[in-house]
């Protein structure tokens, strides 16, 4: 996986994984063969970029006092934020399933 450039780190402030409240390292290293992990992170990355782009367009529209565009972009930005939040929660839940699976496998091997 390619590292984020300084522009994205500067714009976003933290890594996508930190924003998701989980460790990207645990997902890409421990679950590298998990296609669902890969797909969730791919979707989350796209949702994050979309959300940031819409938020930037909204800020620009506000600077231009374009009330019609502000109204439209506000709805779109809120929708993108909701999608991003839902994907973040999906990642958390999916990673929990990996951790629960590892715990159950360890318990079965001991018992």
Short mmCIF file of the C-alpha atoms (twelve columns), coordinates in Angstrom:
data_MODEL
# 
_entry.id   MODEL 
# 
loop_
_atom_site.group_PDB 
_atom_site.id 
_atom_site.type_symbol 
_atom_site.label_atom_id 
_atom_site.label_alt_id 
_atom_site.label_comp_id 
_atom_site.label_asym_id 
_atom_site.label_seq_id 
_atom_site.Cartn_x 
_atom_site.Cartn_y 
_atom_site.Cartn_z 
_atom_site.pdbx_PDB_model_num 
ATOM 1   C CA . UNK A 1   0.000   0.000   0.000  1 
ATOM 2   C CA . UNK A 2   1.343   3.406   -0.978 1 
ATOM 3   C CA . UNK A 3   1.939   5.924   1.802  1 
ATOM 4   C CA . UNK A 4   -0.031  9.149   1.761  1 
ATOM 5   C CA . UNK A 5   1.881   12.146  0.526  1 
ATOM 6   C CA . UNK A 6   2.539   15.152  2.754  1 
ATOM 7   C CA . UNK A 7   -0.273  17.092  1.034  1 
ATOM 8   C CA . UNK A 8   -2.912  14.600  2.175  1 
ATOM 9   C CA . UNK A 9   -1.442  14.220  5.670  1 
ATOM 10  C CA . UNK A 10  -1.388  17.995  5.981  1 
ATOM 11  C CA . UNK A 11  -4.939  18.422  4.638  1 
ATOM 12  C CA . UNK A 12  -6.490  15.598  6.618  1 
ATOM 13  C CA . UNK A 13  -4.273  16.009  9.676  1 
ATOM 14  C CA . UNK A 14  -4.189  12.327  10.564 1 
ATOM 15  C CA . UNK A 15  -4.125  9.056   8.720  1 
ATOM 16  C CA . UNK A 16  -7.353  7.487   7.502  1 
ATOM 17  C CA . UNK A 17  -6.799  4.634   9.939  1 
ATOM 18  C CA . UNK A 18  -6.484  6.984   12.905 1 
ATOM 19  C CA . UNK A 19  -9.698  8.719   11.878 1 
ATOM 20  C CA . UNK A 20  -11.389 5.341   11.756 1 
ATOM 21  C CA . UNK A 21  -10.304 4.676   15.329 1 
ATOM 22  C CA . UNK A 22  -8.405  1.547   14.385 1 
ATOM 23  C CA . UNK A 23  -4.996  0.524   13.243 1 
ATOM 24  C CA . UNK A 24  -4.386  0.376   9.528  1 
ATOM 25  C CA . UNK A 25  -1.307  -1.700  10.309 1 
ATOM 26  C CA . UNK A 26  -3.402  -4.377  11.991 1 
ATOM 27  C CA . UNK A 27  -5.697  -4.486  8.988  1 
ATOM 28  C CA . UNK A 28  -3.057  -4.538  6.274  1 
ATOM 29  C CA . UNK A 29  -0.577  -6.768  8.072  1 
ATOM 30  C CA . UNK A 30  -2.607  -9.161  10.179 1 
ATOM 31  C CA . UNK A 31  -5.496  -9.470  7.731  1 
ATOM 32  C CA . UNK A 32  -3.685  -8.921  4.469  1 
ATOM 33  C CA . UNK A 33  -5.483  -11.842 2.875  1 
ATOM 34  C CA . UNK A 34  -8.924  -10.564 3.898  1 
ATOM 35  C CA . UNK A 35  -10.648 -9.206  0.814  1 
ATOM 36  C CA . UNK A 36  -13.369 -7.571  2.887  1 
ATOM 37  C CA . UNK A 37  -10.771 -5.576  4.879  1 
ATOM 38  C CA . UNK A 38  -9.175  -4.413  1.671  1 
ATOM 39  C CA . UNK A 39  -12.517 -3.431  0.156  1 
ATOM 40  C CA . UNK A 40  -13.712 -1.595  3.287  1 
ATOM 41  C CA . UNK A 41  -10.505 0.445   3.452  1 
ATOM 42  C CA . UNK A 42  -10.709 1.178   -0.288 1 
ATOM 43  C CA . UNK A 43  -14.284 2.420   0.081  1 
ATOM 44  C CA . UNK A 44  -13.356 4.444   3.166  1 
ATOM 45  C CA . UNK A 45  -10.453 6.088   1.339  1 
ATOM 46  C CA . UNK A 46  -12.712 7.075   -1.557 1 
ATOM 47  C CA . UNK A 47  -15.410 8.347   0.822  1 
ATOM 48  C CA . UNK A 48  -12.828 10.419  2.693  1 
ATOM 49  C CA . UNK A 49  -11.483 12.015  -0.482 1 
ATOM 50  C CA . UNK A 50  -15.034 12.741  -1.672 1 
ATOM 51  C CA . UNK A 51  -15.976 14.280  1.676  1 
ATOM 52  C CA . UNK A 52  -12.887 16.495  1.740  1 
ATOM 53  C CA . UNK A 53  -13.442 17.638  -1.856 1 
ATOM 54  C CA . UNK A 54  -17.074 18.521  -1.152 1 
ATOM 55  C CA . UNK A 55  -16.142 20.359  2.052  1 
ATOM 56  C CA . UNK A 56  -13.550 22.366  0.114  1 
ATOM 57  C CA . UNK A 57  -16.102 23.233  -2.578 1 
ATOM 58  C CA . UNK A 58  -18.554 24.278  0.148  1 
ATOM 59  C CA . UNK A 59  -15.955 26.565  1.736  1 
ATOM 60  C CA . UNK A 60  -15.241 28.126  -1.647 1 
ATOM 61  C CA . UNK A 61  -18.968 28.621  -2.318 1 
ATOM 62  C CA . UNK A 62  -19.273 30.315  1.089  1 
ATOM 63  C CA . UNK A 63  -16.413 32.658  0.221  1 
ATOM 64  C CA . UNK A 64  -18.219 33.508  -3.021 1 
ATOM 65  C CA . UNK A 65  -21.554 33.960  -1.185 1 
ATOM 66  C CA . UNK A 66  -23.208 31.588  -3.656 1 
ATOM 67  C CA . UNK A 67  -26.290 30.725  -1.588 1 
ATOM 68  C CA . UNK A 68  -27.767 28.225  -4.059 1 
ATOM 69  C CA . UNK A 69  -24.507 26.319  -4.326 1 
ATOM 70  C CA . UNK A 70  -24.034 26.460  -0.540 1 
ATOM 71  C CA . UNK A 71  -27.430 24.831  -0.056 1 
ATOM 72  C CA . UNK A 72  -26.710 22.069  -2.577 1 
ATOM 73  C CA . UNK A 73  -23.180 21.407  -1.336 1 
ATOM 74  C CA . UNK A 74  -24.285 21.370  2.307  1 
ATOM 75  C CA . UNK A 75  -26.635 18.465  1.595  1 
ATOM 76  C CA . UNK A 76  -23.975 16.641  -0.459 1 
ATOM 77  C CA . UNK A 77  -21.275 17.214  2.159  1 
ATOM 78  C CA . UNK A 78  -23.523 15.952  4.954  1 
ATOM 79  C CA . UNK A 79  -24.317 12.846  2.884  1 
ATOM 80  C CA . UNK A 80  -20.616 12.219  2.240  1 
ATOM 81  C CA . UNK A 81  -19.862 12.647  5.936  1 
ATOM 82  C CA . UNK A 82  -22.600 10.144  6.823  1 
ATOM 83  C CA . UNK A 83  -21.222 7.617   4.321  1 
ATOM 84  C CA . UNK A 84  -17.729 8.081   5.721  1 
ATOM 85  C CA . UNK A 85  -18.951 7.623   9.305  1 
ATOM 86  C CA . UNK A 86  -20.877 4.471   8.375  1 
ATOM 87  C CA . UNK A 87  -17.825 3.012   6.653  1 
ATOM 88  C CA . UNK A 88  -15.691 3.860   9.670  1 
ATOM 89  C CA . UNK A 89  -18.096 1.884   11.868 1 
ATOM 90  C CA . UNK A 90  -18.128 -1.000  9.378  1 
ATOM 91  C CA . UNK A 91  -14.328 -1.156  9.600  1 
ATOM 92  C CA . UNK A 92  -14.470 -1.215  13.414 1 
ATOM 93  C CA . UNK A 93  -17.048 -3.994  13.402 1 
ATOM 94  C CA . UNK A 94  -15.170 -6.003  10.804 1 
ATOM 95  C CA . UNK A 95  -11.891 -5.726  12.720 1 
ATOM 96  C CA . UNK A 96  -13.719 -6.851  15.856 1 
ATOM 97  C CA . UNK A 97  -14.846 -9.949  13.977 1 
ATOM 98  C CA . UNK A 98  -11.199 -10.717 13.185 1 
ATOM 99  C CA . UNK A 99  -10.193 -10.233 16.813 1 
ATOM 100 C CA . UNK A 100 -13.118 -12.337 18.056 1 
ATOM 101 C CA . UNK A 101 -12.199 -15.053 15.568 1 
ATOM 102 C CA . UNK A 102 -8.606  -15.070 16.801 1 
ATOM 103 C CA . UNK A 103 -9.782  -15.241 20.424 1 
ATOM 104 C CA . UNK A 104 -12.100 -18.155 19.669 1 
ATOM 105 C CA . UNK A 105 -9.369  -19.998 17.763 1 
ATOM 106 C CA . UNK A 106 -6.946  -19.512 20.661 1 
ATOM 107 C CA . UNK A 107 -9.564  -20.719 23.169 1 
ATOM 108 C CA . UNK A 108 -10.294 -23.831 21.112 1 
ATOM 109 C CA . UNK A 109 -6.619  -24.706 20.769 1 
ATOM 110 C CA . UNK A 110 -6.165  -24.442 24.558 1 
ATOM 111 C CA . UNK A 111 -9.275  -26.422 25.426 1 
# 
